[in-house]
């Protein structure tokens, strides 16, 4: 599902909302999640999952074409861990 498909689906489920308002709501949610992660905060959506960040330390890697060693800088990556309800639903378990 793409962001535009999500906006369309939410709009269909809430016909009293204007399309532009649904776009703003979805955009605001994504922006807040991004901002929180950039601050180093964890974002937990109960039943769905939790977004957090992980740090990968600097290391020495190899260029796969030439085999030369390359230094890879330290980086921060987003990480998502599924919640219990989502995991159970994906595995066919319903409560």
QUIGI-V187027 format. One line per field, one symbol per residue. ss: DSSP state (H for helix, E for strand, L for the rest). phi: phi as a letter, one per 20 degrees, with the letter a starting at -180 (. if undefined). A space follows every 50 residues. Layout:
ss = ???
phi = ???
This chain:
ss = LLHHHHHHHHHHHLLLLLHHHHHHHHHHHHHHHHHHHHHLLLEEELLLEE EEEEEELLEEEELLLLLLEEEELLEEEEEEEELHHHHHHHLLLLL
phi = .efffffffffffcffefgfffgffffffffffffffffneddddgndrc ebdcddffbddcfffdnffcedffbdcfccdfegffgfffenede
